[in-house]
Amino acid sequence: MEDVRATTAWVATHSSHVLVDSAGIEKVVNTIDDIPKVDWDFEGIHYFDNGPLTVQYLFVLDALNFCFWPDKDLNYDDLASGLKAALQNDKSAFDADRLQKYTGPQLRELLKWPRPLPLEDERVRLLHEVGIELERSFDGKASNLVERCGKSALNLVALVARHFPGFRDHSVYKGRQIFLYKRAQIFAADLWGAFRGQGYGEFKDISSLTIMADYIVPAVLRQLGVLKYSPELASTIDASGEIGPGTEEEVELRACSVHAVEKMRELISKKSGRQVSAASHHFNSCNLTLTIVALFFFHYISDLNICHFYFRFSVWSWIFGSGPPVSSAQPCSTTEHSQYIIEYMIYG
């Protein structure tokens, strides 16, 4: 993901509204003594059968994994568990030919959701896109897509972005193209997490992935003092104003978040005297940018008083080009840390 690292670093250097605070990074990293173990599906909301059907499920899940915020009752858990239940009820629900034919009401019925979904037409369009291209290029199976990557997460991300336009996550910022590849990276990370780095989840370069650029990440990093906003941007966010898709502010929030976590990883590696990876933990060689934010919350959540963030290797909740208000986290009175686990949503 060198294109992601290089272009997000360029944004951070030329940013007008968001500052990556080196002192803030150092302060937070100095409080980190260990990297936590994280189970991918600790809530039991995902489908898993250790075979090709799980790959198909994850690809459909990640195609639809965006923009939950307009419906206050909808979140990633509803999507993941709804698709899981649908597949358990009908093993052919995500066959490529059927994906091409779903309508909005049928998708709602699949998820058992009582009203129109946010960006429902776009979700249906993406299902059709996935079904058509899987049938045309991969014999209808996402597992064939994964097998073609040669156990390389980087190759998988590139392959997904090449064949499925809905997974392309690019922005133009001050005349330069910026690469983020949020959901394509999520797919690789989900596979690795679900299959525990084996089989369809075996990637020799999983640590090359970056954190996925989502709208809750900057809220977390701001609370931690890692990101600083201009007065104008801070005022907009604090008032729960909307940050338009493709605007300088939106690109800076996402790109600076990626760059900031990369700097954290570098500093943790330097501090620990070893490359930051999960090799010594339950998952091997995972990009620990994905666990750093969770670690922050377990350390700081009582003071931050932030809730409804859940962590997993799969959840960022906006699709590029259709982002929600980049608002500050909602305060919450509960003190049960289990309710604060970050949703990698960090997503929605």
N, C-alpha and C positions, 0 to 999 in steps of 0.2 A: 504493500500500500504506500509505496514511496510517493506516488502522485498525490495521494491524500495528505501525507505528512508535509510534503514540500509546498503544496498550494495553501494548506491551512496555516502553515508557518508564515507564508507571504501575507496572508490576510492579517494575521496577528501583528506583523510588523507595520502594516499600513492602515490599521484599523482606526477609525475616527470616533467610534462610539463605545468600544469595549477594550479594556486593558487587561492583559495577563500580568498579574502582580507577582514578580519573582519572590519578593519577600513573603507574600502570602503562601506561595507554594512551599517555600522552605519551612515556614512555621508549621504547616500541616504535616509535611513529611516527617518533621522531627518528632511528631507525636506517634508515628507508626512504628511499632516494634515487631509486628508479625503480619503475615498475609493470611487471611482467613480461608478456610475450606468452604467451598460453595457447591451444593448439589444443584444440578440443573433443574430438576422437576420436584423441588421439595414440597410443593403444594399438591402434587398429584393431578394437575389439571391438563396435562398433555397426553396425547395418544402415543403409545410406544409398544411395538411388537418385535423390535430388534431386526426388522426386515425392510424391504422396499416400500411397504405401505406407510411406514413411519416417515420415510423420506418424502413421499407424496404428500402426506399430511403436513409436514413442516414447510414444504414449498408453498402450499396453498395458504397455510397460516401466515407465512411471512409476506406473501403477496397482498394479504388483507390487513397487515399489521400497521395501521396508521389511523390518525385522526379519530380519537374516541371522545375528545373533549366537548363537542357540541351537545352530547347527550350525557347529562350528569350521572346517569345510572349505568352507563356502558363503560367497560374497561377491557383491558387485554384478557383478563381472566375469563370474561364472558365469551370472547372470541375463541380462545384456546379450548376451553371446556366444551363450548357449543360444537365446535368442529370435531372434537374428540367423540362426543356423544353421537353425532351424526355418522361418523365412520364406524363406530361400534354397532350402530343400528343397521348400517348398509355399507358393506365393504367396497362397493362400487361407486360410492357417492362422489369420489374425487377422480374417477376415471376421466381421461382427457376429453373424450367425446361428450361426457356430461358437463364438464366444466364449461364447455363452449356454449351451453344452452341455458344456463341458469338465468333467471330473471331476478329483479329486486325482491319481489314477494317470496320467491322460492328460496333465496338466500336467507331472508328473514326466518322462514319456516325451518330451514336447515339449522339455524342458530337458536330457534325458539325465542326470537326477539319480537316483542309485541307491536313495534312501530318502525317506520323507516329508519334505516341506519344513516349515520353521517356519511356524506359523499357516497350514497348508495349506488348511484349510476357509475361512478368511477370504480367502485369495488367490483361491480358486475363486469365492467369493461376489462378489468385486470384478470378476473377469472377466465373470461373468454380468451384473452391474450395468452395466458398460461396454457390453457387447454389446446389452443390452436398450434402453438409453437412446440409444445411437448409432443403432440401427434406428428407434426411435420418433421421435426429434427431428432426426436429422442424416443421414437416408438411409443409415445404416450406416457413414458415413465420418467419421473424426476430422478430415480435411481440411476438411469442411464446417463443423465446429465452429470451426476456426481462421479460416476465411474470414469467419465471422459476427462476429468480434471487431473488425473494422475497423482492423486493424494496431495494435491497442492491447493490450499485455501485461496491463494492469490489467483491461481488459474480458474478456480470455481467462481470467484467474484467476477473475474473478467468474462468468463463464459456466460454467466447469468446476465450481466449487463449487455453483452453483445446480442444475445438472442431475445431478451425480454426488455423492451424499452421502459416498461413500468418500473423496473429496478434501477434505471439509470438515475443517478443522483448528482447532477452537475449544476453549478450556478456560475453566472458571469458577475464578476466583482471588479469594479474599477478597470474594466477592459481586459481582465484576465479570467480564464476558465478555472473554476475551483471544483475539485473533486471531493465527494464525501462518501458515496456508496453505502448509505446507511443500511438499507434492508438486504442488500446483497451480502454484506458482511454478517448481518444477523443470521442469514441462512447458514453460512459456513459455521458460525459459532454455535448455532442450534444443533447442527449435525454433530459437531465435536462434543458438545455437552450431552446430548441425548445418547449417543453411542459410546460415551466415555473414551473418546480418542481411538476407538477401534472400528473395524469394518467400514461402514459408510462415513464414519466420523474420524477416520484416521487421516490426519493432515500433517505433513512434515514441517509445515511452516505456519501453523496456527498462530504462533506468537507474532506474526507479521500484521495481524489485524489491528485496527485502531479501535478506540471507543467509538460507538455509534452516535452520530451527531443528532441529538434530540433536544427538545425544548425544556425538559426538566433538568438536564445536565447543567446548563448555565445557572439555573436557579440554585442548584446544590452548590456549585462552585462559587457563586456569589455569596451565599451564606457562610461559606468557609473562608471568605476573604481572598480567594484565588482570582476571581474576576472582579473588575471594577467597571461600573457603567458611567457614561456621561450623565450629567444632570437631566438632560432631555430624555434620554433613554430610560433612566431610572424612574423618572416621573411617569412615563408611559406605562412601564411595567408595573409599578406600584399601584397604578390606577386600573390595572387589569385591561389596559388597552391592547389592541391587536397590532402585532408586528407583521406587516404585509409580506407575503412570500416573494422571495427574490430581492427584497430591499437590502440596502447596505447593512442595516441593523440586524436583519435575520441572518444573513450570511456571516456577519461578524460573530454573532452569538454562537452559531453552530461551529464555525471554524476555530474560533478562539477556545472553545471548550475542548475540541480535539487536541489542539496544540498544547493547552494547559495540562491535560492529562498525560500527554507525551513527555512534557518536561517533568512532571511528577514521577513518571516511570524512570526516567533517566536519573533523577536525583535519588530515588529509592535504590536503584541499582548501584549507584556510587556509594551510598551510605552503607549498603549491605555487603558491598564488595563482590556481588555476583549479579548476573543477568536476572532481571525480574521475570520470573516465570513461575508456573505452578508445578514444576517438575517434582518437588518434594511433597506435593499434596495429592489429594484424591484424584484430581485431574492433572494430567501431565502437560507441560509446555503451553498452557493457555496464556494468552495475552492478559496480563494482570491489570491492564487498564480496565478490564471488565469487572474486576473485583475491588479495585481501589475505592470506587464510589460507595460500594456496599460497606467497605471497611470504615469509611468516614462516618456513615450513618450509625453504625453500631457504636462508634466511639463518641459521636457528638449529638445523637438524636434527641436526647433529653433536653439539651440546651437549645437546639435549633427549633424544637417544637414544630417539626414538619411531619405531616402524615400522608398516607395514601401514596407512598412511593414503594414499589415492590421490585425486588431484584431477581432477574434470571438472565440467562444468556439468550434472550430473545425478544425483548419487548419494546422498541422505540415507537412512539405513537403518532408521528405525523408522516405523511408521504411528502417528499420534496415537492415544493410548489403548492402546497395546500396546508400551510401551517396554522396552528391555532394561536391564540394570545399567548405570548411568552410571559406568563404571569408568575408572580412569586408564589411560593407554596402556601397552601391554606393552613392556618393554625389548627391545632387539634389538642384536645385536652387529655386524651388517653396516654398512658405511660407504658403500655405494653409494646416492647420493642418489636415483637413479631409483626405488629401492624405497620411498622415503618420500613420493613425491608424494601429496598428499592426495586421498583419494577423496571427492569432493563427493557420496560418503558421507561427506560427511565421514563418510559414511556407512557400516559394518559389519562 
